Amino acid sequence: FFEENKVDYQLVPPNVHRRNAAERAIRTFKNHFVAGLCSVDNDFPMHLWDKLLPQAELTLNLLRGSRLNPKLSAWAQIHGTFDYNRTPIAPPGTRVLIHEKPATRDSWAPHAVEGWYIGPAQNSYRCYKVWVLETQAERICDTISWFLTQVTMPVPSTNDLILSSLLDIRDALKHPAPASPVEVLNDTPNKELNQITEILTNIVRQRTELESTKKNVRQESVTQQTPNTVPLDSPARIPHHPEETAPPVRVLTQEED
């Protein structure tokens, strides 16, 4: 076929997979997918491994750069920018609790059912694909509780929460809702409010910088505490032995003969 259509090609040496781009891409995907399987819950049913393939393909293409434009990911090159706010993702194979809406559950029924997170629902806004244990089928849901065992869920620090609350209070007082009982502030309260917000914001930021500096100092001190090893640029130590004088060599003379 190639010769008939005058396609310029070369054969890959046998048993040398790294010379074949397709073989190298398969190896990269296998390593990525195996790493995802190692991060699932210990009780995750492995017969659902194929349900994790769409998220594995998504995350791999988000990590890989595009060959046409190295500044873009492979996913962005084809599908556009990925919006994590519209389509949140989580570690695959995580045990979850799915909230049952009041219209679909009985009066005295539990408010949630157990399931396994298998990937994002890309066609639904901020929804997830979950394998429900009770029905043994997929379900798209928007309200779930996570029970992570392999990773730790990131949480904001106290300083971040305080700073975010201060900024929210300032914006709420500056731009009150139409039905709000709070009146729009004039120039003097606005100026005083900005001063208070700036003072508290600077305090929180200084404390955050101080904590990060202390953390860096602790890391540097740990790195400096290395075991007793010989530096690479120091001359090798050779054990010292006292010089031993060899006995004189006896040569027979004619008189001794």
C-alpha positions as CSV (number, residue, x, y, z in Angstrom):
1,F,0.0,0.0,0.0
2,F,2.8,2.4,0.9
3,E,4.7,1.7,-2.3
4,E,1.6,2.0,-4.4
5,N,0.9,5.4,-2.9
6,K,4.5,6.5,-2.8
7,V,4.6,7.0,0.9
8,D,8.1,7.5,2.4
9,Y,8.5,5.2,5.3
10,Q,11.2,3.2,7.2
11,L,10.9,0.0,9.2
12,V,11.6,-0.1,13.0
13,P,14.3,-2.4,14.1
14,P,12.9,-5.6,15.6
15,N,12.5,-5.8,19.4
16,V,13.4,-2.1,19.9
17,H,10.1,-0.5,21.0
18,R,11.6,2.9,22.0
19,R,12.2,3.6,18.3
20,N,8.5,3.3,17.6
21,A,6.4,6.3,18.7
22,A,3.3,4.3,19.0
23,E,4.9,1.7,21.2
24,R,6.3,4.4,23.4
25,A,2.9,6.1,23.7
26,I,1.3,2.7,24.7
27,R,4.0,2.3,27.4
28,T,3.3,5.8,28.8
29,F,-0.5,5.2,29.0
30,K,0.0,1.8,30.7
31,N,2.2,3.4,33.3
32,H,-0.3,6.2,33.9
33,F,-3.2,3.8,34.1
34,V,-1.4,1.4,36.5
35,A,-0.6,4.4,38.7
36,G,-4.3,5.2,38.8
37,L,-5.2,1.6,39.7
38,C,-2.7,1.7,42.6
39,S,-4.5,4.7,44.0
40,V,-8.0,3.2,44.2
41,D,-9.6,2.1,47.4
42,N,-8.5,-1.3,48.8
43,D,-12.1,-2.6,48.4
44,F,-12.7,-1.2,44.9
45,P,-14.0,-4.0,42.7
46,M,-11.4,-4.5,40.0
47,H,-13.9,-5.7,37.4
48,L,-14.8,-2.1,37.0
49,W,-11.3,-1.2,35.7
50,D,-12.7,-0.3,32.3
51,K,-14.9,2.4,33.8
52,L,-11.8,4.3,34.8
53,L,-10.4,4.5,31.3
54,P,-12.1,7.9,30.3
55,Q,-10.6,9.7,33.3
56,A,-7.2,8.1,32.7
57,E,-7.2,9.3,29.1
58,L,-8.4,12.8,30.2
59,T,-5.7,13.3,32.9
60,L,-2.9,11.9,30.7
61,N,-3.8,14.3,27.8
62,L,-3.9,17.2,30.4
63,L,-0.4,16.3,31.4
64,R,1.1,15.8,28.0
65,G,2.1,18.7,25.8
66,S,0.8,19.3,22.3
67,R,3.2,18.6,19.5
68,L,1.7,21.4,17.5
69,N,1.9,24.0,20.3
70,P,4.1,23.0,23.3
71,K,2.4,25.8,25.4
72,L,-0.9,23.8,25.3
73,S,-1.8,20.4,26.6
74,A,-2.8,17.7,24.2
75,W,-6.4,18.0,25.5
76,A,-6.5,21.7,25.0
77,Q,-5.2,21.4,21.5
78,I,-8.2,19.2,20.5
79,H,-11.0,20.1,22.9
80,G,-10.1,23.5,24.2
81,T,-9.3,24.7,27.7
82,F,-10.4,22.2,30.4
83,D,-12.5,24.0,33.1
84,Y,-12.0,22.3,36.4
85,N,-14.9,24.4,37.9
86,R,-17.4,23.0,35.4
87,T,-16.0,19.5,35.4
88,P,-14.3,18.7,38.7
89,I,-12.3,15.4,38.9
90,A,-11.2,13.3,41.9
91,P,-9.0,10.3,42.5
92,P,-10.4,7.3,40.7
93,G,-12.0,4.4,42.6
94,T,-12.9,6.5,45.7
95,R,-15.7,5.3,48.0
96,V,-18.5,7.8,48.1
97,L,-21.9,8.4,49.5
98,I,-24.5,9.6,47.0
99,H,-27.2,12.0,48.2
100,E,-30.7,10.8,47.4
101,K,-33.1,13.6,46.5
102,P,-36.3,13.9,48.6
103,A,-38.4,13.3,45.6
104,T,-36.8,9.9,44.8
105,R,-36.6,8.4,48.3
106,D,-39.1,7.2,50.8
107,S,-39.9,9.2,53.9
108,W,-37.9,7.0,56.3
109,A,-35.3,5.8,53.8
110,P,-31.6,6.7,54.3
111,H,-30.6,10.0,52.7
112,A,-27.6,8.5,50.8
113,V,-26.5,5.3,49.2
114,E,-22.9,3.8,48.8
115,G,-21.0,3.8,45.6
116,W,-17.7,4.2,43.8
117,Y,-16.5,7.3,41.9
118,I,-15.5,6.3,38.4
119,G,-15.0,9.6,36.6
120,P,-16.4,13.0,35.8
121,A,-19.7,13.6,33.9
122,Q,-18.3,15.9,31.2
123,N,-21.7,16.6,29.7
124,S,-23.3,17.6,33.0
125,Y,-22.4,20.7,35.0
126,R,-20.4,19.8,38.2
127,C,-21.5,16.2,38.2
128,Y,-19.8,12.9,38.7
129,K,-20.2,9.4,37.4
130,V,-20.7,6.9,40.2
131,W,-21.2,3.2,40.3
132,V,-24.0,2.5,42.7
133,L,-23.6,-0.7,44.8
134,E,-27.3,-1.1,45.3
135,T,-28.3,-1.0,41.6
136,Q,-25.0,-2.2,40.1
137,A,-25.3,0.5,37.5
138,E,-23.9,4.0,36.7
139,R,-25.5,7.1,38.0
140,I,-24.8,10.8,37.3
141,C,-25.0,12.8,40.6
142,D,-24.0,16.2,41.9
143,T,-23.9,15.8,45.7
144,I,-21.6,13.2,47.1
145,S,-19.4,12.7,50.2
146,W,-15.8,11.5,49.8
147,F,-14.1,8.8,51.8
148,L,-10.5,8.9,50.7
149,T,-8.0,6.3,51.9
150,Q,-5.0,6.7,49.7
151,V,-4.7,10.5,49.5
152,T,-5.6,13.5,51.8
153,M,-8.2,16.0,50.7
154,P,-6.7,19.5,50.5
155,V,-8.2,22.0,52.9
156,P,-7.7,25.8,53.2
157,S,-5.6,27.0,56.1
158,T,-6.9,29.2,58.9
159,N,-5.2,32.3,57.5
160,D,-6.8,31.7,54.1
161,L,-10.2,31.4,55.6
162,I,-9.8,34.6,57.6
163,L,-8.5,36.5,54.6
164,S,-11.3,35.2,52.3
165,S,-13.9,36.2,54.9
166,L,-12.6,39.7,55.2
167,L,-12.7,40.2,51.5
168,D,-16.2,38.9,51.3
169,I,-17.4,41.2,54.1
170,R,-15.9,44.2,52.4
171,D,-17.5,43.4,49.0
172,A,-20.8,42.7,50.7
173,L,-20.9,46.1,52.4
174,K,-19.7,47.9,49.3
175,H,-22.2,46.3,47.0
176,P,-25.3,45.3,49.1
177,A,-28.1,43.4,47.4
178,P,-31.3,45.3,46.4
179,A,-33.4,43.7,49.1
180,S,-30.7,44.0,51.8
181,P,-31.5,46.1,54.9
182,V,-27.9,47.5,54.8
183,E,-27.7,50.8,53.0
184,V,-25.0,51.7,50.6
185,L,-22.0,53.1,52.5
186,N,-20.8,56.7,51.8
187,D,-17.2,57.8,51.5
188,T,-16.3,58.0,55.2
189,P,-17.4,54.5,56.2
190,N,-15.9,53.1,53.0
191,K,-12.6,54.6,53.8
192,E,-12.6,53.3,57.4
193,L,-13.7,49.9,56.2
194,N,-10.9,49.8,53.7
195,Q,-8.4,50.8,56.4
196,I,-9.6,48.0,58.8
197,T,-9.6,45.4,56.0
198,E,-6.0,46.4,54.9
199,I,-4.7,46.2,58.5
200,L,-6.2,42.8,59.1
201,T,-5.2,41.6,55.7
202,N,-1.6,42.7,56.2
203,I,-1.5,40.9,59.6
204,V,-2.8,37.7,58.1
205,R,-0.4,37.9,55.2
206,Q,2.6,38.6,57.4
207,R,1.7,35.6,59.6
208,T,1.4,33.4,56.5
209,E,4.8,34.5,55.2
210,L,6.3,34.0,58.6
211,E,5.0,30.4,58.8
212,S,6.2,29.7,55.2
213,T,9.7,31.1,56.2
214,K,9.8,28.9,59.3
215,K,8.8,25.9,57.2
216,N,11.6,26.6,54.7
217,V,14.2,27.0,57.5
218,R,13.1,23.7,59.0
219,Q,13.5,22.0,55.6
220,E,16.9,23.5,55.1
221,S,18.1,22.3,58.5
222,V,16.9,18.8,57.8
223,T,18.7,18.7,54.5
224,Q,21.9,20.0,56.1
225,Q,21.8,17.2,58.7
226,T,23.5,14.6,56.5
227,P,25.2,11.4,57.8
228,N,28.9,11.3,58.3
229,T,30.1,10.8,54.8
230,V,33.3,11.8,53.0
231,P,32.8,14.8,50.7
232,L,33.3,14.0,47.0
233,D,36.0,16.7,46.6
234,S,38.0,15.6,49.6
235,P,41.0,13.3,49.1
236,A,40.5,9.7,49.9
237,R,41.6,8.6,53.3
238,I,44.2,5.8,53.2
239,P,44.9,4.0,56.5
240,H,48.3,4.8,57.9
241,H,50.6,1.9,58.6
242,P,54.1,2.4,60.2
243,E,56.9,1.9,57.7
244,E,58.4,-1.5,57.9
245,T,62.1,-1.8,57.0
246,A,62.8,-4.7,54.8
247,P,65.7,-6.9,55.7
248,P,68.9,-6.3,53.7
249,V,69.3,-8.4,50.6
250,R,72.1,-10.8,51.0
251,V,74.4,-11.4,48.0
252,L,76.8,-14.1,48.2
253,T,80.4,-13.0,47.6
254,Q,83.4,-15.1,46.4
255,E,84.9,-15.2,49.9
256,E,81.7,-16.7,51.3
257,D,81.6,-19.3,48.5
